[in-house]
Amino acid sequence: MTGFYRVDYQGVSSIGAGGMALANGKVAGIDIGGGIYRGTYVIEAGRIRGTAILSFETGGRLVTGAQVPPGTEIPIPFDLEDSGNTHVISVSVAGRAVNVRLAKIAEL
């Protein structure tokens, strides 16, 4: 499951995309809206469970429609199977559902 992923997501007000690495228990990534992801994960019983912290240095608008001020950090818990190259999951971003598709680009 560790690798570099293309991330596509859809909320109630818009869509977005970015890239994310999952390696050595760490999460790191960026998105086209200026967000930065960092976080951690563990592999347990065939699942990858973790939290990606989405931060906005200069503020921005989420795909849920919410406007966030500079310095905002939003924890995004995730839980997915530790198998395959493509995953489609729903996550909660500041209390609103966002559909996410992760497609592996390369192993790390």
C-alpha positions in Angstrom: 0.0 0.0 0.0 2.9 2.4 0.6 3.5 4.6 -2.4 2.8 7.8 -4.2 -0.9 8.4 -5.1 -2.9 10.7 -7.3 -5.8 11.9 -5.2 -9.1 13.1 -6.7 -12.0 14.2 -4.5 -15.5 15.6 -4.7 -17.5 17.5 -2.1 -20.9 19.2 -2.3 -19.6 22.4 -3.9 -16.6 21.5 -6.1 -14.0 18.9 -7.0 -10.2 18.9 -6.4 -7.0 16.9 -7.0 -3.6 16.5 -5.6 -0.8 14.0 -4.8 -0.1 12.1 -1.6 2.7 9.8 -0.4 2.1 7.1 2.2 5.5 5.6 3.4 7.1 4.5 6.6 4.0 5.4 8.6 3.9 9.0 7.4 1.5 10.9 5.1 2.7 13.9 3.0 1.0 15.6 0.1 -0.4 18.7 -1.7 -3.6 19.7 -3.5 -4.5 22.2 -6.2 -6.3 24.4 -3.8 -3.1 25.2 -1.9 -3.7 22.7 0.9 -0.8 20.7 2.4 -1.3 17.2 3.9 0.8 15.7 6.6 0.0 12.9 9.1 0.6 9.4 10.2 -0.9 5.9 9.7 -0.6 2.3 10.9 -1.2 -1.0 9.2 -3.4 -3.3 11.3 -5.2 -6.5 10.4 -5.0 -5.8 6.7 -6.2 -2.2 7.0 -4.4 1.2 6.9 -5.7 3.6 9.5 -4.5 7.1 10.0 -5.1 10.8 9.9 -4.1 13.3 7.3 -3.9 16.8 8.6 -5.0 19.3 5.9 -3.5 22.8 6.4 -3.9 26.1 4.6 -1.1 28.6 5.2 -3.0 31.4 3.4 -6.6 30.2 3.9 -8.8 28.8 1.2 -12.1 27.2 0.3 -12.8 23.5 0.9 -14.7 21.3 -1.6 -17.4 21.2 1.0 -18.0 24.9 0.4 -16.5 26.1 3.7 -14.1 29.1 3.7 -11.2 28.6 6.0 -8.9 31.3 7.4 -5.1 31.3 7.2 -3.4 28.7 9.4 -6.4 26.3 9.5 -5.6 22.7 10.2 -8.2 20.0 9.6 -7.7 16.4 10.7 -9.1 13.9 8.2 -9.2 10.3 9.6 -9.0 7.5 7.0 -9.4 3.7 7.0 -8.8 1.6 3.9 -7.8 -1.9 2.9 -4.1 -2.6 2.6 -4.3 -4.1 -0.9 -4.8 -3.0 -4.5 -3.7 0.1 -6.4 -7.0 2.1 -6.4 -9.2 3.0 -3.5 -12.5 4.8 -3.3 -13.5 6.0 0.2 -15.6 8.6 1.9 -14.0 10.8 4.5 -15.2 13.5 6.8 -13.7 16.9 6.2 -14.7 19.4 9.0 -17.9 17.3 9.5 -18.9 17.0 5.8 -18.6 14.0 3.6 -16.0 14.1 0.8 -15.6 11.2 -1.7 -11.9 10.4 -2.4 -10.3 8.3 -5.1 -6.6 7.3 -4.5 -4.8 5.8 -7.5 -1.2 4.5 -7.0 1.3 6.1 -9.3 4.5 4.4 -7.9 5.8 2.4 -5.1 8.1 4.2 -2.5 
